[in-house]
Amino acid sequence: MSAGWTVREAAEQLDPPMDEVRVRHMIAAFGYEPIGQRASGGRGRPVPEYDQADLMRAHAAVTAVAGGLLLGVICPPLGAR
């Protein structure tokens, strides 16, 4: 079984940084399901854990698209035939 990250841990560890809201959106967009749960350390529900490798791959893809690194790969540059 792979290592897991909570949403908060992912937000703290990913580089470039991504806030918790964006991590949650990324998880939803890629359709990731929790691989387990972890005690929250206090009262309340356990916190879901997501596969660390999946989150890192998704983050790399989101970062590449947001940075325009795949512009010529996914679609031709504007004005090109």
Helices and strands as residue ranges (DSSP letters): E 4-5, H 7-13, H 20-30, E 36-38, E 47-51, H 52-66, H 71-74
